[in-house]
């Protein structure tokens, strides 16, 4: 179970980074909230499928049944975890990097 949570957290942190790059560099702060939410959900679902494919039945507690419905649970968890990662971790770092890049 701990390995599964670490995988979900790692993917969440990565999705948070990708979303900050998407918002700041690709869309240059012109993306609407709905677009950002849909792109974040798309990445969350993709990495939920990857998580489902790479984890085994033994990674889950006995109470959870190993079914494709777990993809939905993983998607929600990744999406919820990526929001704080995006806001607290990556946003300040990327903002400083962009400011430093524009000063040069």
Buried (B, 14 or more C-beta within 10 A) or exposed (E): EEEBEEBBBBBBBBBBBBBBEBBBEEBEEEBEEEEBEEBBBEBBBBBBBBBBEEBEEEBBEEEBEEEEEBBEBBBBBBBEBBBEBBEEBBBEEBEEEEEEEEEE
